[in-house]
Amino acid sequence: MSSDPWGRVDEAGTVYVRTADGSERVVGSWQAGSPDEALAYFKRKYDGLVVEIGLLERRVKTTDLSAKDATTAIEHLREQITDAHAVGDLDALAKRLDKLVESVESRREERKAQKAKQADEAKHAKEALVAEAEELAQSEQWRNAGERLRALVDTWKGLPRLDRKSDDELWHRFSHARSAFSKRRKAHFAALDAQREEARKTKERLVAEAESLSNSTEWGPTAARYRDLMTEWKAAGRAQREHEDDLWSRFRGAQDVFFTARSAVFAERDAEQGENLKLKEELAAEAEKLLPVSDLKAARAAFRSINERWEAIGHVPRDARPKVEGRMHAVERAIQDAEETEWRRTNPEARARAEGLTGQLQDAVDKLREQVEAARAAGNNAKADKLQKELDGRKALLDQALKGLEEFGG
């Protein structure tokens, strides 16, 4: 008979394993060789179970094996240990499985908590998207608000789903805000189209009258009527882009026909027009001294005065008109550009958005910096490197936002 601490082989070749309570259980018989060979064979069976448990422990610790699959594998091994035809400390293996069960349950709870946290974060994120969408729904910045709403949709799609009720409720509010904005924008542009259509009809009437007057020889009354038509033209507003230039070309062409004819008849006025040109060139030079604009209010007032004197001067030679008028138009555009720049600089809504974006980016940079430091301290360099890349990107965005904020004076 042969034996070791966990098993023995009797004289008949029956192999026993000792249990934790001191009793024995038959695990097989051996007739082909020595008792030592029998024990060695059944110990190898035990070693196989040890290897399987070790592999499962490693999978639970290092992979994303689900709790359900882990539990199934544990129960399968437990059944093998209970009826194992092996010699060794089977009770120790059962205890290892018990500890593994505890690990799986702990991991299950961690994942459950993590999932709950992610769901809570997703809910807060979606609530923030809904709040912003509802605010944008009231905006009249049609292009910017429309682009932002489209970006919010992309952000929404990247977030995980919530429970059906919460997700449906938030999506309903989000979708309603987008629809409300779309309806308002559609109504706005429909009204704008209607205004432009009305302007087109008005300008077509003005063009028809201007063309009918182009061959008139009643120089004074007709010139006065052309001035009235120009006033009506400016008051009519802009027509659709595809019609505006053509209508203006016809309107201006009709005037040119009349005034060219008048100039031909009143050739003696050429000298007067030459003097007018000198005066307008002097006014253009005076206007150009207003640039660059340093005092917008003073520049507007001065240009208004210059323009009033300009309008009072009268016609200049036709071939000289584009150049001298172009000089005045260049000054006028520069003042308009300065006005737009000042408006953007002092626009409280745009400033508030710029400051809000800068604050959000600064918070994100601070948070990422802390996460990088924490990862470095924990020795997790891979995570730290990944976070550092994200931090660098956010810093670049913050720098851009800060530069944009400087346009508002700080």
C-alpha positions as CSV (number, residue, x, y, z in Angstrom):
1,M,0.0,0.0,0.0
2,S,1.2,3.5,-0.8
3,S,0.0,6.9,0.6
4,D,0.8,10.7,0.9
5,P,-0.9,13.5,3.0
6,W,-3.9,13.7,0.6
7,G,-4.4,10.2,-0.6
8,R,-3.5,6.5,-0.6
9,V,-3.7,3.4,-2.7
10,D,-4.7,0.2,-0.9
11,E,-3.5,-3.3,-1.7
12,A,-6.4,-3.9,-4.1
13,G,-5.4,-0.9,-6.2
14,T,-8.2,1.4,-5.0
15,V,-7.3,5.0,-4.8
16,Y,-8.6,7.3,-2.1
17,V,-8.5,11.0,-1.5
18,R,-8.6,12.5,2.1
19,T,-11.2,15.3,2.7
20,A,-10.9,18.2,5.0
21,D,-12.9,16.5,7.7
22,G,-10.5,13.5,7.8
23,S,-12.8,11.1,5.9
24,E,-11.8,9.4,2.6
25,R,-13.5,9.2,-0.8
26,V,-12.7,6.7,-3.6
27,V,-11.5,8.4,-6.7
28,G,-10.5,5.4,-8.8
29,S,-8.6,2.2,-9.1
30,W,-5.1,1.4,-10.5
31,Q,-4.0,-2.0,-11.8
32,A,-1.5,-1.1,-14.5
33,G,1.5,-0.1,-12.4
34,S,2.8,0.7,-9.0
35,P,0.9,2.5,-6.3
36,D,3.3,5.5,-6.6
37,E,2.4,5.7,-10.2
38,A,-1.2,5.7,-9.3
39,L,-0.8,8.6,-6.8
40,A,1.2,10.5,-9.4
41,Y,-1.5,10.1,-12.0
42,F,-4.3,11.3,-9.7
43,K,-2.1,14.2,-8.5
44,R,-1.7,15.3,-12.0
45,K,-5.5,15.3,-12.2
46,Y,-5.4,17.6,-9.2
47,D,-2.7,19.8,-10.8
48,G,-4.9,20.2,-13.8
49,L,-7.7,21.6,-11.6
50,V,-5.2,24.0,-10.0
51,V,-4.2,25.2,-13.4
52,E,-7.9,25.7,-14.5
53,I,-8.7,27.7,-11.3
54,G,-5.5,29.8,-11.8
55,L,-6.5,30.6,-15.3
56,L,-10.0,31.6,-14.3
57,E,-8.6,33.8,-11.5
58,R,-6.4,35.5,-14.0
59,R,-9.3,36.1,-16.4
60,V,-11.5,37.6,-13.7
61,K,-8.7,39.9,-12.6
62,T,-7.3,41.0,-15.9
63,T,-10.1,40.8,-18.5
64,D,-13.6,42.2,-18.9
65,L,-15.2,38.7,-18.3
66,S,-18.8,39.3,-17.4
67,A,-20.0,38.3,-13.9
68,K,-22.5,35.9,-15.5
69,D,-19.9,34.1,-17.5
70,A,-17.5,34.1,-14.5
71,T,-20.2,32.6,-12.2
72,T,-20.9,29.9,-14.7
73,A,-17.3,29.0,-15.0
74,I,-16.9,28.9,-11.2
75,E,-19.9,26.6,-10.8
76,H,-18.5,24.3,-13.5
77,L,-15.2,24.0,-11.7
78,R,-16.9,23.5,-8.4
79,E,-18.8,20.6,-9.8
80,Q,-15.5,19.1,-11.1
81,I,-13.9,19.6,-7.7
82,T,-16.8,18.0,-5.8
83,D,-16.7,14.8,-7.9
84,A,-13.0,15.1,-8.9
85,H,-11.1,11.9,-9.5
86,A,-7.9,13.5,-8.2
87,V,-5.6,13.5,-5.2
88,G,-4.8,16.8,-3.4
89,D,-6.2,19.5,-1.2
90,L,-9.6,19.7,-2.8
91,D,-11.0,21.8,0.1
92,A,-8.3,24.4,-0.6
93,L,-9.5,24.6,-4.2
94,A,-13.1,25.0,-3.1
95,K,-12.0,27.9,-0.8
96,R,-10.2,29.5,-3.7
97,L,-13.4,29.3,-5.7
98,D,-15.3,30.9,-2.7
99,K,-12.8,33.8,-2.8
100,L,-13.2,34.1,-6.5
101,V,-17.0,34.3,-6.0
102,E,-16.4,37.2,-3.7
103,S,-14.2,38.9,-6.2
104,V,-16.8,38.5,-9.0
105,E,-19.5,39.9,-6.8
106,S,-17.3,42.8,-5.8
107,R,-16.6,43.4,-9.4
108,R,-20.3,43.1,-10.3
109,E,-21.1,45.8,-7.7
110,E,-18.3,48.0,-9.0
111,R,-19.6,47.7,-12.5
112,K,-23.1,48.4,-11.3
113,A,-22.0,51.5,-9.5
114,Q,-19.9,52.6,-12.5
115,K,-22.9,52.0,-14.8
116,A,-25.1,54.1,-12.5
117,K,-22.5,56.8,-12.4
118,Q,-22.2,56.8,-16.2
119,A,-26.0,56.9,-16.6
120,D,-26.1,59.9,-14.1
121,E,-23.4,61.7,-16.1
122,A,-25.2,61.0,-19.3
123,K,-28.4,62.3,-17.9
124,H,-26.8,65.5,-16.7
125,A,-25.1,65.9,-20.1
126,K,-28.4,65.5,-21.9
127,E,-30.2,67.8,-19.6
128,A,-27.5,70.4,-20.3
129,L,-27.9,69.9,-24.1
130,V,-31.7,70.3,-23.7
131,A,-31.3,73.5,-21.7
132,E,-28.9,75.0,-24.3
133,A,-31.2,73.9,-27.1
134,E,-34.2,75.5,-25.5
135,E,-32.2,78.7,-25.0
136,L,-31.1,78.6,-28.7
137,A,-34.7,78.1,-29.8
138,Q,-35.3,81.8,-28.9
139,S,-32.2,83.1,-30.7
140,E,-32.3,85.3,-33.8
141,Q,-28.7,84.5,-34.7
142,W,-30.1,82.2,-37.4
143,R,-26.9,80.9,-38.8
144,N,-24.8,80.5,-35.6
145,A,-27.7,79.1,-33.6
146,G,-28.6,76.7,-36.4
147,E,-25.0,75.4,-36.6
148,R,-24.8,75.1,-32.8
149,L,-28.0,73.1,-32.8
150,R,-26.6,70.7,-35.4
151,A,-23.5,70.3,-33.2
152,L,-25.7,69.5,-30.2
153,V,-27.4,66.7,-32.2
154,D,-24.0,65.2,-32.9
155,T,-23.1,65.4,-29.2
156,W,-26.4,63.8,-28.2
157,K,-25.8,60.9,-30.6
158,G,-22.4,60.3,-28.9
159,L,-24.0,60.0,-25.4
160,P,-25.3,56.6,-24.0
161,R,-29.0,56.0,-23.8
162,L,-30.8,56.4,-20.5
163,D,-33.8,54.5,-19.3
164,R,-36.6,54.7,-21.9
165,K,-38.8,57.2,-20.0
166,S,-36.0,59.6,-19.1
167,D,-34.4,59.4,-22.6
168,D,-37.8,59.9,-24.4
169,E,-38.7,62.9,-22.2
170,L,-35.4,64.6,-22.7
171,W,-35.4,63.9,-26.4
172,H,-38.9,65.2,-26.7
173,R,-37.8,68.5,-25.2
174,F,-34.7,68.6,-27.3
175,S,-36.6,67.9,-30.5
176,H,-39.3,70.4,-29.6
177,A,-36.6,73.1,-29.1
178,R,-35.1,72.4,-32.5
179,S,-38.5,72.4,-34.2
180,A,-39.4,75.7,-32.5
181,F,-36.2,77.3,-33.8
182,S,-36.7,75.9,-37.3
183,K,-40.3,77.2,-37.4
184,R,-39.1,80.7,-36.2
185,R,-36.3,80.7,-38.7
186,K,-38.6,79.6,-41.5
187,A,-41.1,82.3,-40.6
188,H,-38.3,84.9,-40.5
189,F,-37.0,84.1,-43.9
190,A,-40.5,83.7,-45.3
191,A,-41.2,87.3,-44.1
192,L,-37.9,88.4,-45.5
193,D,-38.7,86.7,-48.9
194,A,-42.0,88.5,-48.9
195,Q,-40.3,91.8,-48.2
196,R,-37.8,91.2,-51.0
197,E,-40.6,90.2,-53.4
198,E,-42.4,93.4,-52.5
199,A,-39.2,95.3,-53.0
200,R,-38.8,93.7,-56.4
201,K,-42.2,94.7,-57.5
202,T,-41.6,98.3,-56.3
203,K,-38.3,98.5,-58.1
204,E,-39.7,97.1,-61.3
205,R,-42.2,99.9,-61.2
206,L,-39.4,102.4,-60.5
207,V,-37.3,101.0,-63.4
208,A,-40.2,101.2,-65.8
209,E,-40.8,104.9,-64.9
210,A,-37.1,105.6,-65.1
211,E,-36.8,104.0,-68.5
212,S,-39.9,106.0,-69.7
213,L,-38.2,109.2,-68.6
214,S,-34.8,108.4,-70.1
215,N,-35.5,110.3,-73.4
216,S,-37.2,113.3,-71.8
217,T,-35.9,116.7,-72.7
218,E,-37.5,118.4,-69.7
219,W,-34.2,118.6,-68.0
220,G,-35.2,120.2,-64.7
221,P,-38.4,118.4,-63.8
222,T,-37.1,115.1,-65.1
223,A,-33.8,115.4,-63.1
224,A,-35.9,116.2,-60.0
225,R,-38.1,113.2,-60.7
226,Y,-35.0,111.0,-61.0
227,R,-33.9,112.2,-57.6
228,D,-37.3,111.3,-56.2
229,L,-37.1,107.9,-57.8
230,M,-33.7,107.3,-56.2
231,T,-35.2,108.2,-52.8
232,E,-38.0,105.7,-53.4
233,W,-35.4,103.1,-54.6
234,K,-33.4,103.4,-51.4
235,A,-36.6,103.2,-49.3
236,A,-37.8,100.1,-51.1
237,G,-35.1,97.9,-49.5
238,R,-33.3,95.1,-51.3
239,A,-34.9,92.7,-53.7
240,Q,-33.8,89.1,-54.2
241,R,-30.1,88.8,-55.0
242,E,-30.8,87.4,-58.5
243,H,-32.9,90.4,-59.4
244,E,-31.3,93.3,-57.5
245,D,-28.2,93.8,-59.7
246,D,-30.2,93.5,-62.9
247,L,-32.8,96.0,-61.7
248,W,-30.2,98.4,-60.5
249,S,-28.3,98.2,-63.8
250,R,-31.5,99.0,-65.7
251,F,-32.4,101.8,-63.3
252,R,-29.0,103.3,-63.4
253,G,-28.8,102.8,-67.1
254,A,-32.0,104.8,-67.7
255,Q,-30.7,107.7,-65.6
256,D,-27.4,107.6,-67.5
257,V,-29.2,107.8,-70.8
258,F,-31.0,110.9,-69.6
259,F,-28.1,112.6,-67.9
260,T,-25.8,111.8,-70.8
261,A,-28.2,113.4,-73.2
262,R,-28.6,116.4,-70.9
263,S,-24.8,116.7,-70.7
264,A,-24.6,116.7,-74.5
265,V,-27.2,119.5,-74.7
266,F,-25.6,121.5,-72.0
267,A,-22.0,121.2,-73.1
268,E,-21.3,124.6,-71.6
269,R,-21.7,123.1,-68.2
270,D,-18.6,121.0,-68.7
271,A,-16.6,123.7,-67.0
272,E,-18.9,123.7,-64.1
273,Q,-18.7,119.9,-63.8
274,G,-14.9,120.2,-63.9
275,E,-15.1,122.6,-61.0
276,N,-17.4,120.2,-59.2
277,L,-14.8,117.5,-59.7
278,K,-12.1,119.6,-58.0
279,L,-14.5,120.3,-55.1
280,K,-15.3,116.6,-54.8
281,E,-11.7,115.6,-55.0
282,E,-11.0,118.1,-52.2
283,L,-13.9,116.5,-50.2
284,A,-12.6,113.0,-50.9
285,A,-9.1,114.1,-49.6
286,E,-10.8,115.6,-46.6
287,A,-12.7,112.4,-46.0
288,E,-9.5,110.3,-46.4
289,K,-7.9,112.2,-43.6
290,L,-10.5,110.6,-41.3
291,L,-8.7,107.3,-41.8
292,P,-7.6,105.3,-39.9
293,V,-10.7,105.7,-37.7
294,S,-9.6,106.5,-34.1
295,D,-12.8,108.3,-32.8
296,L,-15.8,106.6,-34.4
297,K,-18.4,109.1,-33.3
298,A,-16.3,112.0,-34.6
299,A,-15.5,110.3,-37.8
300,R,-19.2,109.5,-38.5
301,A,-20.2,113.1,-37.8
302,A,-17.4,114.5,-40.0
303,F,-18.2,112.1,-42.8
304,R,-21.8,113.0,-42.6
305,S,-20.9,116.7,-43.0
306,I,-18.6,116.0,-45.9
307,N,-21.2,113.9,-47.6
308,E,-23.9,116.6,-47.3
309,R,-21.5,119.0,-49.0
310,W,-20.7,116.3,-51.5
311,E,-24.4,115.9,-52.4
312,A,-24.8,119.6,-52.8
313,I,-22.1,120.0,-55.3
314,G,-23.8,118.3,-58.3
315,H,-22.5,116.3,-61.2
316,V,-18.9,115.7,-62.3
317,P,-17.6,114.6,-65.6
318,R,-18.8,111.1,-66.2
319,D,-15.4,109.5,-66.9
320,A,-14.1,110.9,-63.6
321,R,-17.1,109.8,-61.5
322,P,-16.0,106.2,-60.7
323,K,-12.6,107.2,-59.3
324,V,-13.7,110.1,-57.1
325,E,-16.9,108.3,-55.9
326,G,-14.7,105.2,-55.3
327,R,-12.5,107.2,-52.9
328,M,-15.6,108.4,-50.9
329,H,-17.0,104.8,-50.9
330,A,-13.7,103.5,-49.6
331,V,-13.9,105.9,-46.6
332,E,-17.5,105.1,-46.0
333,R,-16.8,101.3,-46.0
334,A,-13.9,101.8,-43.6
335,I,-16.2,103.7,-41.2
336,Q,-18.8,101.0,-41.6
337,D,-16.2,98.3,-40.8
338,A,-15.1,100.3,-37.7
339,E,-18.8,100.4,-36.6
340,E,-19.2,96.7,-37.1
341,T,-15.9,96.1,-35.2
342,E,-17.1,98.3,-32.3
343,W,-20.5,96.6,-32.3
344,R,-18.9,93.2,-32.0
345,R,-16.5,94.4,-29.3
346,T,-19.3,95.8,-27.2
347,N,-21.9,93.2,-27.9
348,P,-22.7,91.8,-24.4
349,E,-24.3,88.6,-25.8
350,A,-21.2,87.8,-27.8
351,R,-18.9,88.8,-25.0
352,A,-20.8,86.6,-22.5
353,R,-20.6,83.6,-24.9
354,A,-16.8,84.2,-25.3
355,E,-16.3,84.5,-21.5
356,G,-18.5,81.4,-20.9
357,L,-16.5,79.3,-23.4
358,T,-13.2,80.6,-22.0
359,G,-14.3,79.6,-18.5
360,Q,-15.5,76.2,-19.5
361,L,-12.2,75.5,-21.4
362,Q,-10.2,76.8,-18.4
363,D,-12.1,74.4,-16.1
364,A,-11.5,71.5,-18.5
365,V,-7.7,72.3,-18.7
366,D,-7.4,72.5,-14.9
367,K,-9.3,69.2,-14.5
368,L,-7.2,67.4,-17.1
369,R,-4.0,68.7,-15.6
370,E,-5.0,67.2,-12.2
371,Q,-5.9,63.9,-13.9
372,V,-2.5,63.9,-15.6
373,E,-0.7,64.5,-12.3
374,A,-2.8,61.8,-10.6
375,A,-2.0,59.3,-13.3
376,R,1.7,60.1,-13.2
377,A,1.7,59.8,-9.4
378,A,0.0,56.4,-9.7
379,G,2.6,55.3,-12.2
380,N,0.0,54.9,-15.0
381,N,2.1,56.6,-17.7
382,A,0.0,55.3,-20.6
383,K,-3.1,56.9,-19.2
384,A,-1.1,60.1,-18.3
385,D,0.2,60.3,-21.9
386,K,-3.3,59.9,-23.3
387,L,-4.7,62.6,-20.9
388,Q,-1.7,64.9,-21.8
389,K,-2.7,64.8,-25.5
390,E,-6.2,65.7,-24.6
391,L,-4.9,68.5,-22.3
392,D,-2.7,69.9,-25.1
393,G,-5.7,70.0,-27.4
394,R,-7.8,71.8,-24.8
395,K,-5.0,74.3,-24.1
396,A,-4.9,75.1,-27.8
397,L,-8.6,75.8,-27.8
398,L,-8.2,77.9,-24.7
399,D,-5.5,80.0,-26.3
400,Q,-7.8,80.6,-29.3
401,A,-10.7,81.5,-27.0
402,L,-8.5,83.9,-25.0
403,K,-7.4,85.6,-28.2
404,G,-11.0,86.0,-29.2
405,L,-11.9,87.5,-25.8
406,E,-9.1,90.1,-26.3
407,E,-11.3,91.5,-29.1
408,F,-13.8,92.5,-26.4
409,G,-11.3,94.5,-24.5
410,G,-10.0,91.8,-22.1
